[in-house]
Amino acid sequence: MIDVFEEVAELRSRGERGALCTVVSTTGSTPGRETMRMLVRESGSVSGSVGGGCVEADVVAAAREVIETETPRRLSFRLTEEATGQTGLLCGGEIEIFVEPISAPHVVLFGGGHVSRSLCAIAADAGFRVTVCDDRPSFVTAERFPQAHRLVSGASFDEVFASLRVPPSACCVVVTRGHAMDQVCTDFALHTEAPYVGLIGSKVKVRGLLARLRDADRLDGVDLARLHAPIGLDVGSATHGEIAVSVVAELVAFRRHRLDGLRLMRLPLEEMQRIAARRRGDPGEAGPA
């Protein structure tokens, strides 16, 4: 049992998802015993056991659904010799298994300015592990970001990227102090496994940045459906705190699969794809950001 808990801790530290399956009750003859546990990873691999072949295939299938929905489930199995005889195991009882999601929602903030400070505080309160990155070490300190899970700084963003690992379930949020750095960080984030990349700014700025990335051949093969730019829900935010609320609200909605129907700030995906496909110098090219 200790090994399963250690693997859960390691899973969370890597920012990966899984489901913990625990036998909570048994009656009669069953392959599992109370408190037996099994960890199911997003890849489908498992550690531990809830009793063997009689029920584990069904438990793994349910666990994969729990990982996607992040909604726990309680499974009940009534085992009979007729139902389980093909497995070679003679079972004849009832077993209940609780399947709970194991997740470590993660946000990587690129930029250590005022908006990032508000973002870090609100995102941490919403349950996200926050990593803050900047090319100014004096801006990325525990005093400025007491809620951060990790702080990463360097002499340049290239140096930051070299020491940064973006978990495959992380959301990247780009809020640096300048357009050039926004472009570098957005480029980096789009080439990670992050399913969500957000960029602050105006639509004019986003159009120009996409055009520059396209002209540098940095959008080939990139799924622009992952890009949320401009980032945030359209709630009329103006102050740093209000902007942070709109961004974190979008992050929560994305995590909970509730973005449909909300008023987003982002450019339509079709427009981003048109910009990415347009040749340099074509009519309708985005103007200066």
C-alpha positions in Angstrom: 0.0 0.0 0.0 2.9 2.4 0.8 4.2 1.9 -2.7 0.9 3.0 -4.3 0.8 6.1 -2.2 4.4 6.9 -3.1 3.5 6.5 -6.8 0.6 8.8 -6.3 2.9 11.4 -4.9 5.3 11.0 -7.7 2.5 11.3 -10.2 1.3 14.6 -8.7 4.9 15.9 -8.6 5.2 15.3 -12.4 1.9 17.1 -13.0 0.3 13.9 -14.4 -3.2 12.5 -14.0 -4.5 9.2 -12.7 -7.1 7.6 -10.6 -6.8 5.8 -7.2 -9.1 2.7 -6.9 -9.8 1.5 -3.3 -11.7 -1.5 -2.2 -14.1 -0.1 0.4 -16.3 -3.1 1.2 -16.7 -6.8 0.5 -19.1 -9.6 1.4 -18.8 -13.3 0.7 -16.0 -14.7 -1.5 -14.3 -11.9 -3.5 -10.8 -11.6 -5.1 -10.2 -8.3 -3.3 -10.0 -7.3 0.4 -10.9 -4.0 2.0 -8.2 -1.2 1.6 -6.6 -2.9 -1.3 -5.6 -0.2 -3.8 -4.7 0.3 -7.4 -3.4 3.3 -9.2 -4.4 3.7 -12.8 -2.4 6.2 -14.9 -3.6 8.2 -17.8 -1.5 6.0 -20.1 -3.5 2.9 -18.8 -0.7 1.4 -16.9 -1.4 0.3 -13.3 0.3 -0.2 -9.9 -1.2 -2.3 -7.1 -4.4 -4.4 -7.3 -8.0 -4.5 -6.3 -8.1 -8.3 -6.5 -7.3 -9.6 -10.0 -9.1 -10.5 -13.2 -12.7 -10.8 -11.9 -13.1 -7.0 -11.8 -9.9 -5.2 -12.7 -10.6 -4.8 -16.4 -13.9 -3.0 -15.6 -12.2 -0.9 -12.8 -9.5 0.2 -15.2 -12.1 1.2 -17.8 -14.0 3.2 -15.2 -10.8 4.8 -13.9 -10.0 6.1 -17.4 -13.4 7.8 -17.4 -12.8 9.3 -14.0 -9.5 10.7 -15.1 -11.2 12.5 -18.0 -14.2 13.8 -16.0 -12.4 14.3 -12.7 -15.6 13.0 -11.1 -15.2 10.2 -8.5 -17.3 7.0 -8.9 -18.4 4.2 -6.6 -18.5 0.8 -8.4 -20.4 -2.3 -7.2 -19.8 -5.8 -8.5 -21.8 -8.9 -7.7 -19.7 -11.8 -8.5 -21.0 -15.3 -9.2 -19.3 -18.5 -10.3 -21.3 -18.3 -13.6 -20.1 -14.7 -14.3 -16.5 -15.3 -13.4 -15.9 -18.9 -14.4 -14.2 -17.9 -17.7 -11.4 -16.1 -15.8 -10.5 -19.3 -13.9 -11.3 -17.6 -10.6 -14.1 -18.8 -8.4 -15.7 -15.8 -6.9 -19.1 -15.5 -5.2 -19.7 -12.3 -3.3 -20.0 -8.5 -3.6 -17.3 -5.9 -3.8 -17.4 -2.1 -3.8 -14.6 0.0 -5.1 -14.2 3.8 -4.9 -12.5 5.4 -7.8 -11.2 9.0 -7.2 -9.3 11.3 -9.6 -5.7 12.1 -8.9 -4.8 15.4 -10.5 -2.4 18.2 -10.1 -3.7 21.1 -12.2 -0.7 23.2 -13.1 -0.3 26.7 -14.5 3.0 28.0 -15.9 3.2 31.8 -15.8 5.7 33.4 -18.2 6.3 36.9 -16.7 6.8 38.1 -13.2 5.0 41.4 -13.2 1.9 42.8 -11.5 -0.6 40.7 -13.4 1.3 37.5 -12.7 1.3 38.3 -9.0 -2.5 38.5 -9.0 -2.7 35.5 -11.3 -0.5 33.4 -9.0 -2.5 34.2 -5.9 -5.9 33.5 -7.4 -4.9 30.4 -9.4 -3.3 28.9 -6.2 -6.5 29.5 -4.3 -8.4 27.8 -7.1 -6.3 24.7 -6.6 -3.6 25.1 -9.3 0.1 24.4 -8.8 1.7 27.6 -10.1 5.2 27.9 -11.7 6.4 31.4 -12.3 9.1 32.2 -14.9 11.0 35.3 -15.8 14.3 36.5 -17.1 14.7 38.9 -14.2 15.7 36.9 -11.1 14.8 39.9 -8.8 11.2 39.6 -10.0 10.8 35.9 -9.3 11.2 35.6 -5.5 9.3 33.9 -2.7 8.5 37.3 -1.3 6.7 38.4 -4.5 5.1 35.0 -5.2 4.5 33.2 -1.8 1.8 30.9 -3.3 4.0 29.7 -6.1 4.9 26.0 -6.3 8.1 26.7 -8.2 10.1 29.7 -9.3 12.3 29.6 -12.4 14.6 32.5 -13.5 17.6 33.0 -15.7 19.6 35.6 -17.6 17.4 35.1 -20.6 14.2 33.2 -21.4 16.2 30.7 -23.3 18.0 29.9 -20.1 14.7 29.7 -18.3 13.3 27.2 -20.9 16.4 25.0 -20.5 15.6 24.4 -16.9 11.8 24.3 -17.2 9.6 21.2 -17.6 6.1 21.8 -18.7 3.8 18.9 -17.5 1.6 17.5 -20.3 -1.5 18.6 -18.4 -0.3 22.2 -17.7 -1.8 25.4 -18.8 0.7 28.0 -20.0 -0.1 31.7 -19.6 2.1 34.3 -21.2 2.0 37.7 -19.5 5.5 39.1 -20.0 6.5 42.8 -20.1 7.0 43.1 -23.9 5.8 41.9 -27.3 9.1 40.3 -28.2 9.2 38.3 -25.0 5.6 37.4 -25.4 6.4 36.0 -28.9 9.4 33.9 -27.6 7.4 32.5 -24.7 4.3 31.8 -26.8 6.5 30.0 -29.4 8.1 27.9 -26.6 4.7 27.1 -25.0 3.1 26.0 -28.3 5.9 23.5 -28.9 5.4 21.8 -25.5 2.7 19.3 -24.7 0.6 21.8 -22.9 -3.1 21.5 -24.0 -3.7 25.2 -23.3 -1.6 28.2 -24.1 -2.9 31.7 -23.2 -1.6 35.0 -24.3 -2.6 38.4 -22.8 -3.1 41.5 -25.1 -5.2 42.9 -27.8 -6.5 41.1 -30.9 -4.3 43.3 -33.1 -1.3 42.2 -31.0 -2.3 38.5 -31.4 -2.7 38.8 -35.1 0.7 40.4 -35.5 2.4 37.8 -33.3 0.8 34.9 -35.2 2.0 36.4 -38.5 5.5 36.7 -37.2 5.6 33.1 -36.0 4.2 32.0 -39.3 6.9 33.9 -41.2 9.5 32.3 -39.0 8.0 28.8 -39.9 7.1 28.3 -36.3 3.5 27.4 -36.8 4.0 24.3 -39.0 2.2 21.4 -37.4 1.0 23.5 -34.4 -2.6 22.9 -33.2 -3.9 26.4 -32.8 -7.0 25.2 -31.1 -4.7 25.1 -28.0 -4.1 28.9 -28.3 -6.3 31.1 -26.2 -5.4 34.7 -27.3 -6.4 37.1 -26.1 -6.8 35.2 -22.9 -9.6 35.5 -20.4 -13.4 35.6 -20.2 -15.1 38.7 -21.6 -16.2 40.3 -18.3 -15.1 43.9 -18.9 -12.0 43.5 -16.7 -9.7 46.5 -16.4 -7.5 46.3 -13.3 -4.7 43.8 -12.7 -6.9 41.9 -10.2 -9.9 41.9 -12.5 -7.8 40.6 -15.4 -6.5 37.8 -13.2 -10.0 36.8 -12.2 -11.1 36.6 -15.9 -8.0 34.5 -16.8 -8.3 32.1 -13.9 -12.1 31.7 -14.5 -11.2 30.6 -18.1 -8.6 28.2 -16.7 -11.1 26.7 -14.4 -13.7 26.4 -17.2 -11.1 24.8 -19.5 -10.2 22.3 -16.8 -13.8 21.4 -16.1 -14.7 21.3 -19.9 -17.2 24.2 -19.5 -15.8 26.7 -22.1 -18.7 26.2 -24.6 -21.2 29.0 -24.4 -18.9 31.4 -22.4 -17.9 34.8 -23.9 -14.2 34.4 -24.6 -11.7 37.1 -25.5 -9.8 34.9 -27.9 -9.7 35.2 -31.7 -11.9 32.6 -33.5 -9.9 29.5 -34.4 -10.8 29.9 -38.0 -9.2 33.4 -38.1 -6.0 32.1 -36.4 -5.8 29.3 -38.9 -6.2 31.7 -41.9 -3.4 33.9 -40.5 -1.2 30.8 -40.1 -1.9 29.7 -43.7 -1.5 33.1 -45.3 1.6 33.9 -47.3 3.9 36.7 -46.3 2.8 40.0 -48.0 -0.7 38.7 -48.8 -3.6 41.3 -48.6 -5.1 41.5 -45.1 -1.8 41.0 -43.3 -2.0 42.1 -39.7 -0.6 45.5 -39.0 1.8 46.6 -36.2 0.9 45.3 -32.7 
